[in-house]
């Protein structure tokens, strides 16, 4: 499904050039559950952002279903992000003034799709928040907010979920519930790529990629 060939990513920090990724070669098959691990600064999040088309590589090729996306203009990358990729972040990024239902439905608005109430409610049921439909984020626990974020990531029926430390702000018991939800989604055939610092969770996915100094070890 996704193929990276000799991907590099450089950043300029003052007079210094930082090599965040140094020649990444990676193939991801449809339906895989992959964990990316490594110490801070190893390039995990940079790689995830490129996989999610949130950032462009400095050099190299990236193909999704055979189509080269590394050099596409931003407008076309936006379309890929909206239609094919769902995002889950450590900080949740829910809109404070919107209800649970409205936060989950928001990507439909951005994608100019009709608000499919049945689909949104089905996702709310899936993540176990039927009793919180009209609540705002400030009325939710951390685990509930992450479940809203996962449902929001699913609302456009993506092929891939990229998750950046989805359990990083949660206690152990809540982390287990969120991971179980991701496993259940993977069981439906969804491809999931997850950055995590949790070695126990990483050890329970199909493939683990360890990163160090911008390279996959």
N, C-alpha and C positions, 0 to 999 in steps of 0.2 A: 504493500500500500504506500509506504513512504520510503524513499531511498535518498540518502545523503552521501555525497562523494566529495572527499577532500574539502570539507567545510571549514573555513576560518572565520573568525570574528575579532576585529581589532577596535579598540576604543582609544581616543586621545584624551588624556588627563593632564592638562597643562602642557608641559614640554615632554611628557612621557607618553609612549604608546603602549597600551596594555593589550596583550594577546589573550583574549578570553577563551577562544577555541583555536586549536592548532591541528588542522587536518583531520576532521572527524569523518569516518566512514561508518555508515549505519544503515541497515535495512530493517524495517518494521513491517511485519505481516499483519494483514487484517485479522482482528480478533485476539491479538496479543495483549497481555497485561505486563507492562515493563516498569520496573522501579529504577530510578537513577539516584545513585548515592555518591557521597564524597564530602570532603571537608568544605568549609566556607571558602569561596574564591576558586573552587575547582572548575567552574564553568557549567554547573548543573542547570541553573536558571536560564543562563544564556542559551544553552542548547534547547531547553524547553520552549523558550520564546521563539526560536527559529522554527522548531517543529510545529508550533502553533501559528506560524505566519504573523507573529506580533513584531518580529524584527527580521531584517534581511542579513544574510551573511556578507562578509567582506569579499570572499571568493569561494568558489566551489559550486556544485550543482545540487539542487534539491528537487526531487520529483514526487508528486502525489498522484497515484494511479497513472503513472507514466508521463504526466504533464509537468514540464519544467516550470517551477514557480519561483525560483531564486531571484529572477530578474524581472518579475511582473511589477507593473505600476501599482501604487498603493490602492487605487480604486478596485482593482481586481483581487488584491489580497483581502480587502475588506469583505468582498463577496464570499471568498473562500472561508474566511473566519466565521461569517454569519451563517453559512449554509452547511458547513462540513465539520466544524470544530467547536467543541464546548469547552469552556474554561472554568476551573475551580481554583481559587486562590486562598492562601492562608488567612488573609484579612477579610474575606467574605465579599466586600465591596457591594453591600446592599444599599439601596436608596432609603434614607431614614424616613422620608415623608410618604413612602408607599407601603401598602399592606403586603403580606406574604403573597397573596394572589397577584397583586400588581407587579411585585418584583420578579416573580417567575414569568409573567407574561411580557415583561419589558422587551426581550429580544424579538418578539413577534412584531412589536411596534417598529423597532429599528429596521427589521427586515421587510417592512411594509406588507405584513401578512395580517389577515383578519384575526382578531383575538379569539382563539379557539378555546372557549370556556371548558369544553369537555376534556381536551388534552391537558390544560393547566390543572384541572381538578384531578385528573388521573395521576398526574405527577405528584400533586400534593398528597394524594392517598398513598402513592408508592413510597414517599419519603416519611410517611407517618405524621403528617401535620394537618390533618383534616380539622382538628380542633383549634388550629391557629390561623385559619384562612384570613381573618380580618385583623390580625395583630400586626403591629409595626415591628421593625427590627429591635427597637429598644425594649420590647416586651418579651424577647426571645432569649434563650440561653445560647451559649457559643455553639453547642452541638446542633441546636435547632437552626441557627443562622447558617451553619454549613450545609445542612440538609436543604434549606431554601436555595443556597448557591448551587448545589448539585442539580436540583430540579430545574433551576433557571438554565443551567448548562445543557440540559436535555431537551428543552422545549422546542428547539428547531430541528430535533431528530438528527443529531450529528453522527458522523461516522467515527469520530475520535474525541476522547476526552483527555485534555492535558490538565494535570493537577499539580500545583506547586505547593508543597507542604500542606496538604488538605487537613492534616491532623495536628499541625504544628502548634496551634493555640489551644488545644483541647486536652483534658485530662485522659488518663489511660482508658477508663471505661467508655467514655464518649468517643475516643479515638477508635476503639474496637467497633463501635456501632457504625461510625462513618466508613471504616474500612469494609465492614460487612456489606454496606450499601453499595460501595464501589465493586465489590466482588459479585454482588447480585447483578449489577448492570453489565459487568464483563460476561456473566453467564448468558446474557441475551445476545452475545456476539459483538458487543461494543469493544473497540480498541481503546486501551487506557495506558497513558504514559504518566507516571507519577514521580515527582521529586520528593524524597523523604530523608530525614535524618534518623528515622526509626528503623533500626536493623531488624527488629522482630517482624514488622510489617513487610519490609523489603524481602525478607526470607520466605514470604508466603505468596509471592507472585510468580509468574511464569519465567521471567528472565530479569536478572539484575545487571545493570551497567554501572561499574565503578569509575568515577572520573577523578583525575588528578592533573593539575596544571594544564587544563584545557584539552586533555586527551582522555579517550576511553581506554582504561587499562586492560 
